């Protein structure tokens, strides 16, 4: 299939365009926090002119334990995302977990994200596709890269061709993920742009007993490798205080490190694409 591109406002994702970012805190905490994070991300991206989609979840429905925080809920979360979108003029993305969430989320978000655990849920994929919004589909930890062709076809069957496929690691024993870098060019053979999720690829699912652990020190390493292989976008969650974040703290990059990391990744991306 001929390489496709996905247009989200002024961001063109795919083909040999420079990498863009999907970035923000894992979980929405408050409007003030989201606003602060968006300002800091804009500052980090400005020196390289890197374009980004602001990501934050209003509900973390697949937490390890019933005791861990799930988020602000859909109504309040979408209100915050709409304010961030309008104030900063950036596209926004959030996860959807049920078919009934797709239409309300699409009224606010330019991109809907299908969580990895739900990537084969046909009704969810169809409902998301029918919104006409761009759809970022996380590859299940249990799927082979070539299985994502069937997943993408479910969304495409709705007439929606704004599809991105996202690598986020593969289950490798208990509480461990591994990234097979053959998987990204394999998924790219579908023609859809491929995103690499550096955050969740270093996650240790359930590794802390009541929550997931992770090794954030390896996220930049894997992100550089993904750029060298050739990807269309990078998914990197960030926070001002990851160790005290309500979700995925062990995997998130401290915001003060993002500017240097983005510059480094852009250099790898330019080399791989001959830009």
URMOHU-V492675 format. One line per field, one symbol per residue. phi: phi as a letter, one per 40 degrees, with the letter a starting at -180 (. if undefined). A space follows every 50 residues. Layout:
phi=???
//
This chain:
phi=.cdcbbcbfcbbbhfbcddbbbaicdbcbacccccccccccdcccdcbgc cabcbabcabcbccbccccchcgcccccccccccdccbgbcbbacbbbdc cccccccbccbbbccdcbcbcdcccccccccgccbbbccdcbbcdccccc ccccccccgcbcbbbbcagbdagcfbbbbcccccccccccgcdbbbcccc cbcbdgcbgcaccibcccccccccccccchbcabbbcaacadcbccafdc bccddcccdccccccccccccccgc
//
